[in-house]
Amino acid sequence: MNDGSLDIRGITVRFGGLTALDDVSLTAGLRQVTGIIGPNGAGKTTLLNVLCGFVKPQAGQIQFDGRELTQLRPHRLASLGIARTLQGVGLFRGLSVLENVMVGANSQARAGFWSALLGLPRSDRDERRLRQQALEALEAVGAAELADSMPDTLAHGPRKRVALARALAAKPRVLLLDEPASGLSEHELPELGDLISKFAEDATVVVIEHRMDLMMSVCDTIFVLDFGKLIAAGSPEQVQSDPAVTAAYLGAADAGPAEAGEPPEAGPAEAEEPKIAGEGLAGHE
């Protein structure tokens, strides 16, 4: 489909003898917030890792706006406008807030390596443009006043805002948010919900989150995974009243992750100093 939607068809991922995703299909629409929920070990983060090229599926296809994405590497996906945040913050300690956000805009750079090395005028123009994009992204998340601060001087909430700004600096057409509310207090959730809705005005937004109050208030459509299978889909109201969803969450609460034999969530380990490669994906945090 050439309508700006993200279309996932029959995605299957196996790690040895474990099936992390089993024939998962869903569509995330343009200018909508699509939520993916499920108990721990359901395969949510694995699915996001597939969408941004960290994990290659054994079967299935991913298309965005009619273009095949399944075999593309992360840096190519970033150049097509697919940005992601991870569960942690992962800011560079040695860079200011503004410089951290500029890293997220790196996929928009036009000057090449030699232009930057030699200090050619084109490189200077490029840096000014990326700096302006970073400032606009900070303004969009209400953190413009933090531009000159160092990450270690900020509390967790403002650091999360900076991580969101870094994703926005890439001017994404698809924004993948992995637990954006982690570490935030209850009174910070409504403001985060407003930000996510604002992001969806110009992009396709996919959110993974455990905070059900946030998901029910911000999502247009929710898909539910359990043990790698899609068990429910619909509006927040439909999902909330689905007996299969209730059973999945109650079963997870009773058994606990150790007893359930659930497949591990696959993803790169978080580090405080993330690698720059593919930083257009909102940073490999």
RODO-2510 file (C-alpha; in nm, 4 decimals, decimal comma):
residues 285
     n   res          X          Y          Z
     1     m     0,0000     0,0000     0,0000
     2     n     0,1282     0,3465    -0,0931
     3     d    -0,0645     0,5304     0,1767
     4     g     0,2158     0,5874     0,4281
     5     s     0,1265     0,2801     0,6332
     6     l     0,3675     0,0274     0,7805
     7     d     0,2548    -0,3190     0,6735
     8     i     0,3838    -0,6318     0,8509
     9     r     0,2928    -0,9717     0,7067
    10     g     0,3687    -1,3180     0,8467
    11     i     0,6788    -1,2228     1,0451
    12     t     0,8422    -1,5231     1,2134
    13     v     1,1595    -1,5076     1,4229
    14     r     1,3327    -1,8035     1,5877
    15     f     1,6305    -1,8066     1,8210
    16     g     1,7560    -2,1636     1,8254
    17     g     1,4601    -2,3734     1,9357
    18     l     1,2576    -2,0768     2,0639
    19     t     0,9997    -1,9023     1,8471
    20     a     0,9969    -1,5352     1,9475
    21     l     0,7463    -1,4283     1,6798
    22     d     0,5048    -1,6659     1,5114
    23     d     0,3428    -1,5471     1,1856
    24     v     0,2698    -1,1946     1,3131
    25     s     0,0783    -0,9602     1,0821
    26     l    -0,0393    -0,6055     1,1513
    27     t    -0,0705    -0,2630     0,9903
    28     a     0,0219     0,0716     1,1454
    29     g    -0,1537     0,3591     0,9721
    30     l    -0,0265     0,7053     0,8850
    31     r    -0,1167     0,9766     1,1380
    32     q    -0,2221     0,7133     1,3882
    33     v    -0,0738     0,5809     1,7108
    34     t    -0,0498     0,2019     1,6948
    35     g     0,0151     0,0248     2,0233
    36     i     0,1742    -0,3168     2,0791
    37     i     0,1190    -0,4676     2,4221
    38     g     0,1567    -0,8051     2,5900
    39     p     0,3075    -0,9737     2,8958
    40     n     0,6845    -0,9899     2,9454
    41     g     0,8428    -1,2181     2,6881
    42     a     0,5549    -1,1786     2,4418
    43     g     0,7875    -1,0699     2,1594
    44     k     0,7204    -0,6953     2,1565
    45     t     1,0795    -0,5715     2,1543
    46     t     1,1772    -0,8472     1,9119
    47     l     0,9169    -0,7113     1,6704
    48     l     1,0581    -0,3590     1,6993
    49     n     1,4068    -0,4987     1,6426
    50     v     1,2801    -0,6576     1,3210
    51     l     1,1210    -0,3306     1,2108
    52     c     1,4448    -0,1353     1,2471
    53     g     1,6751    -0,4008     1,1004
    54     f     1,8461    -0,5279     1,4165
    55     v     1,6943    -0,8751     1,3723
    56     k     1,6296    -1,0528     1,0414
    57     p     1,3131    -1,2666     1,0351
    58     q     1,3111    -1,6236     0,9070
    59     a     0,9842    -1,5549     0,7254
    60     g     0,7533    -1,2661     0,6414
    61     q     0,7630    -0,9225     0,4825
    62     i     0,7708    -0,5622     0,5980
    63     q     0,6610    -0,2818     0,3672
    64     f     0,6412     0,0909     0,4256
    65     d     0,4510     0,3084     0,1817
    66     g     0,4642     0,0210    -0,0650
    67     r     0,8419    -0,0296    -0,0385
    68     e     0,9970    -0,3588     0,0738
    69     l     1,2068    -0,3147     0,3910
    70     t     1,2642    -0,6680     0,5173
    71     q     1,6288    -0,7117     0,4137
    72     l     1,7487    -0,3531     0,4558
    73     r     2,0196    -0,2722     0,7112
    74     p     1,9547    -0,0220     0,9955
    75     h     2,1414     0,2707     0,8351
    76     r     1,9382     0,2323     0,5156
    77     l     1,6148     0,2271     0,7139
    78     a     1,7236     0,5442     0,8941
    79     s     1,7796     0,7185     0,5616
    80     l     1,4226     0,6236     0,4615
    81     g     1,2850     0,8013     0,7677
    82     i     1,2471     0,5219     1,0235
    83     a     1,3529     0,6322     1,3728
    84     r     1,3488     0,4484     1,7026
    85     t     1,4024     0,5042     2,0711
    86     l     1,5008     0,2185     2,3014
    87     q     1,3884     0,1417     2,6560
    88     g     1,6803     0,3298     2,8110
    89     v     1,7952     0,6853     2,7464
    90     g     2,1498     0,6221     2,6194
    91     l     2,2727     0,9794     2,5787
    92     f     2,6392     1,0531     2,5108
    93     r     2,7868     1,1843     2,8353
    94     g     3,0561     1,3908     2,6666
    95     l     2,8147     1,5804     2,4402
    96     s     2,5749     1,8575     2,5280
    97     v     2,2002     1,8043     2,4929
    98     l     2,1992     1,9911     2,1621
    99     e     2,4902     1,7858     2,0288
   100     n     2,3167     1,4625     2,1342
   101     v     2,0079     1,5630     1,9380
   102     m     2,2214     1,6622     1,6381
   103     v     2,3549     1,3062     1,6300
   104     g     1,9974     1,1909     1,5714
   105     a     1,9779     1,4152     1,2649
   106     n     2,2928     1,2641     1,1147
   107     s     2,0937     1,0716     0,8529
   108     q     1,9895     1,4113     0,7132
   109     a     2,3500     1,5221     0,6570
   110     r     2,4396     1,6196     0,3002
   111     a     2,8109     1,6967     0,3248
   112     g     3,0429     1,3986     0,2895
   113     f     3,3402     1,2894     0,4988
   114     w     3,5998     1,4859     0,3019
   115     s     3,3970     1,8081     0,3124
   116     a     3,3811     1,7814     0,6909
   117     l     3,7474     1,6854     0,7257
   118     l     3,8655     1,9773     0,5136
   119     g     3,6240     2,2262     0,6658
   120     l     3,4682     2,3185     0,3330
   121     p     3,1801     2,5714     0,3242
   122     r     2,9310     2,2965     0,2400
   123     s     3,0178     2,1215     0,5657
   124     d     2,9646     2,4432     0,7642
   125     r     2,6231     2,4943     0,6031
   126     d     2,5336     2,1351     0,6806
   127     e     2,6236     2,1736     1,0478
   128     r     2,4169     2,4902     1,0780
   129     r     2,1174     2,3149     0,9228
   130     l     2,1467     2,0104     1,1529
   131     r     2,1856     2,2396     1,4541
   132     q     1,8636     2,4177     1,3590
   133     q     1,6827     2,0836     1,3164
   134     a     1,8029     1,9783     1,6612
   135     l     1,6818     2,3030     1,8188
   136     e     1,3410     2,2601     1,6551
   137     a     1,3183     1,9041     1,7871
   138     l     1,4028     2,0195     2,1410
   139     e     1,1400     2,2919     2,1114
   140     a     0,8826     2,0329     2,0005
   141     v     0,9304     1,8296     2,3204
   142     g     0,9486     2,1327     2,5473
   143     a     1,3199     2,1038     2,6216
   144     a     1,4723     2,3941     2,4285
   145     e     1,6066     2,5492     2,7486
   146     l     1,8209     2,2389     2,8056
   147     a     2,0195     2,2747     2,4815
   148     d     2,3472     2,3712     2,6496
   149     s     2,3142     2,1329     2,9452
   150     m     2,5107     1,8121     2,9880
   151     p     2,3069     1,4899     3,0173
   152     d     2,4474     1,3925     3,3576
   153     t     2,3054     1,7124     3,5110
   154     l     1,9455     1,6229     3,4144
   155     a     1,6812     1,4217     3,5969
   156     h     1,5326     1,1144     3,4286
   157     g     1,2224     1,2905     3,2895
   158     p     1,4140     1,5605     3,1011
   159     r     1,6611     1,2992     2,9738
   160     k     1,3696     1,1051     2,8240
   161     r     1,2577     1,4235     2,6493
   162     v     1,6028     1,4654     2,4997
   163     a     1,5939     1,1058     2,3725
   164     l     1,2572     1,1764     2,2079
   165     a     1,3960     1,4952     2,0535
   166     r     1,6873     1,2978     1,9102
   167     a     1,4383     1,0732     1,7317
   168     l     1,2403     1,3714     1,6033
   169     a     1,5547     1,5406     1,4719
   170     a     1,5729     1,2740     1,2009
   171     k     1,2346     1,4027     1,0732
   172     p     1,0959     1,0479     1,0808
   173     r     0,8140     0,9176     0,8685
   174     v     0,7890     0,6176     1,1033
   175     l     0,8572     0,6605     1,4751
   176     l     0,9068     0,3494     1,6889
   177     l     0,8858     0,4119     2,0641
   178     d     0,9989     0,1364     2,3005
   179     e     0,8586     0,1970     2,6509
   180     p     0,8737     0,5785     2,6384
   181     a     0,7075     0,6028     2,9806
   182     s     0,9611     0,3867     3,1652
   183     g     1,0856     0,5662     3,4740
   184     l     0,8283     0,8457     3,4488
   185     s     0,5898     0,9329     3,7311
   186     e     0,2123     0,9223     3,6986
   187     h     0,1810     1,2998     3,6710
   188     e     0,4234     1,3009     3,3752
   189     l     0,2152     1,0551     3,1684
   190     p    -0,0524     1,2962     3,0360
   191     e     0,2145     1,5275     2,8951
   192     l     0,3914     1,2317     2,7323
   193     g     0,0590     1,1224     2,5834
   194     d     0,0115     1,4688     2,4340
   195     l     0,3605     1,4516     2,2811
   196     i     0,2962     1,1103     2,1256
   197     s    -0,0308     1,2331     1,9752
   198     k     0,1522     1,5361     1,8377
   199     f     0,4169     1,3109     1,6782
   200     a     0,1385     1,1235     1,4976
   201     e     0,0201     1,4399     1,3222
   202     d     0,2959     1,3934     1,0631
   203     a     0,4113     1,0329     1,0971
   204     t     0,3253     0,6689     1,1534
   205     v     0,3813     0,6042     1,5257
   206     v     0,4233     0,2605     1,6849
   207     v     0,4445     0,2371     2,0656
   208     i     0,5400    -0,0491     2,2977
   209     e     0,4497     0,0243     2,6569
   210     h     0,3490    -0,1481     2,9825
   211     r     0,1644     0,1547     3,1222
   212     m    -0,1893     0,0592     3,0207
   213     d    -0,3436     0,3909     3,1250
   214     l    -0,1177     0,5681     2,8751
   215     m    -0,1818     0,3164     2,5967
   216     m    -0,5589     0,3225     2,6388
   217     s    -0,5633     0,7018     2,6224
   218     v    -0,3257     0,7606     2,3308
   219     c    -0,3571     0,4662     2,0870
   220     d    -0,5943     0,4490     1,7916
   221     t    -0,5374     0,0740     1,7493
   222     i    -0,3767    -0,1821     1,9793
   223     f    -0,2307    -0,5229     1,8895
   224     v    -0,1716    -0,7796     2,1629
   225     l     0,1092    -1,0367     2,1562
   226     d     0,1415    -1,3411     2,3798
   227     f     0,4246    -1,5956     2,3436
   228     g     0,5044    -1,4508     2,0002
   229     k     0,1521    -1,4840     1,8630
   230     l    -0,0966    -1,2089     1,7852
   231     i    -0,3988    -1,2853     2,0061
   232     a    -0,6096    -0,9687     1,9750
   233     a    -0,6402    -0,6414     1,7847
   234     g    -0,8784    -0,3489     1,7809
   235     s    -0,9583    -0,0203     1,9491
   236     p    -0,8473     0,0293     2,3107
   237     e    -1,2030    -0,0439     2,4257
   238     q    -1,2236    -0,3659     2,2220
   239     v    -0,8866    -0,4892     2,3448
   240     q    -0,9627    -0,4024     2,7050
   241     s    -1,2774    -0,6172     2,6999
   242     d    -1,1253    -0,9115     2,5085
   243     p    -1,1239    -1,2310     2,7233
   244     a    -0,8062    -1,3555     2,5487
   245     v    -0,6194    -1,0429     2,6608
   246     t    -0,7417    -1,0796     3,0179
   247     a    -0,6377    -1,4448     3,0210
   248     a    -0,2914    -1,3646     2,8828
   249     y    -0,2201    -1,1039     3,1497
   250     l    -0,3667    -1,3062     3,4344
   251     g    -0,1746    -1,6138     3,3201
   252     a     0,1494    -1,4162     3,3117
   253     a     0,0808    -1,2819     3,6602
   254     d     0,0134    -1,6297     3,7968
   255     a     0,3039    -1,8097     3,6303
   256     g     0,5681    -1,5403     3,6252
   257     p     0,8277    -1,5149     3,3484
   258     a     1,0501    -1,7938     3,4802
   259     e     0,7728    -2,0549     3,4820
   260     a     0,6198    -1,9547     3,1493
   261     g     0,9239    -2,0684     2,9484
   262     e     0,8842    -1,7540     2,7422
   263     p     1,1225    -1,6583     2,4607
   264     p     1,3669    -1,3827     2,5511
   265     e     1,3206    -1,0345     2,4134
   266     a     1,5985    -0,9908     2,1594
   267     g     1,7718    -0,6585     2,1454
   268     p     2,1075    -0,4891     2,1701
   269     a     2,2321    -0,4372     2,5230
   270     e     2,1924    -0,0836     2,6487
   271     a     2,5089     0,1120     2,7127
   272     e     2,5680     0,4628     2,8380
   273     e     2,7963     0,5371     2,5426
   274     p     2,6037     0,4026     2,2388
   275     k     2,7625     0,3412     1,9013
   276     i     2,7161     0,6124     1,6411
   277     a     2,6427     0,3695     1,3571
   278     g     2,2833     0,4095     1,2382
   279     e     2,2224     0,6992     1,4783
   280     g     1,9379     0,8098     1,2556
   281     l     1,7449     0,5385     1,4355
   282     a     1,7246     0,7771     1,7253
   283     g     2,0436     0,6328     1,8584
   284     h     2,1488     0,2754     1,9248
   285     e     2,0948     0,3345     2,2896
***
